[in-house]
Amino acid sequence: MQKIANHFTQLYSPASYDCPTPFDLTRLENLSCDHLDFEGLAEAYRQSVEAELHKLRPNTFIASDGTVFSHDEWKPLTGGEATQLYWNVSRINVGHLLTLYSR
């Protein structure tokens, strides 16, 4: 197993400098709130990002702390793949995840 990145956000890049960076919901994981299960939300978001990464690199996985690992020899994402991952992550339905993990 090979460590690829300290955090999955290091793998994707915006198409241009004027594109917003997708908000990483895992940053909310340690918040306390009566109305949202932030731990569940963060895990669901990580799984959604991992599903998008699997479309490009099927033998990778994201640990609970966001670290990315590969079971195979890692070949870095091309610029086009990093951009595609960016757009796929940007399209994750955050509103749906918030609804699922509201209390």
N, C-alpha and C positions, 0 to 999 in steps of 0.2 A: 504494500500500500504506500502511496506517495502523497505527501502534503503538497497541495497546489497553491493555496492562497490562505492567508490568515482570516479573510472574510470574503464571502461571495460577492460583495459589492465591488471588489477589486477586479472581477472578471468582465464586467460589461462597461461599455463606454457610450456616451451619447453620440448621436449622429453628427452633431455640431455643438459648438459652445453655447448656442442659444436654446438648446434643449434642456429641460429641467431634469435633475437627477431624481429617479423614483425614490419616494420616501421609504426608508427601511423600517418596516413595522417591528422588527426585532429590537429596535432601540427602546420600545415601550415595555419590554418584557418584565422589568422589575418594578413597574409602577403598581401602586395599590389603588383599587377602585371597586366600589360596590356594584357598578353598572356594567363593567367589562371584565372578561377573563383575559387579561393581557398575556399571560403565559400561553394559554391555548391559541390566542390570536397570533403570537409570534411563531409558534410551532407550525400553525397552518400556513402562514406566510412563507416560512422556510421551505415547507413541503411544496408550495406553489412554485417558488424559485427553482427548487431542485427539479421539479417536473419540466420546467422550461430548459434547464441546463441539460437534462437527459435527452432532449430532442437533438442537441448538438454533440454531446459526449455521454453516451448511455452508461458508461462504467464509472461514473462519478457519483459522489454523495456529499451531502452537506451535514456536518455534525451539528449538535444542538447549540454550540457556541458560534456557528456560522463558518467555521473552518471548512475548506473544501479539500476533499481527498479523491484520489483516483485508484482504482484497482489495477489499471493498466499503465503502461508508460504514457506520460502526459505529453500531448502535443499542444502547445499554446493555441488558444483561439485566434483565428485570423482576425483582421480588422473587421471584415464583413460579418463574421460570426459574433464578435463582441458587440457590434451594432445590432445584430438581430436579437441577441440575448437582451440587450437594453430595451428594445421595443417590446419584446415578449414580456419582460418583467414590468414594463410600464403599463401593459394591458391587464395585469392581474386585477381582478375585481375586488378592490379593497373594501368597497361598500358592502359587498356580499359577505366578506370575512368579518367585518364589524358587526353585521347583523347576526351571523352565526354565533359569535362569542359575546354578545350582549346578554346581560342577566336580567 
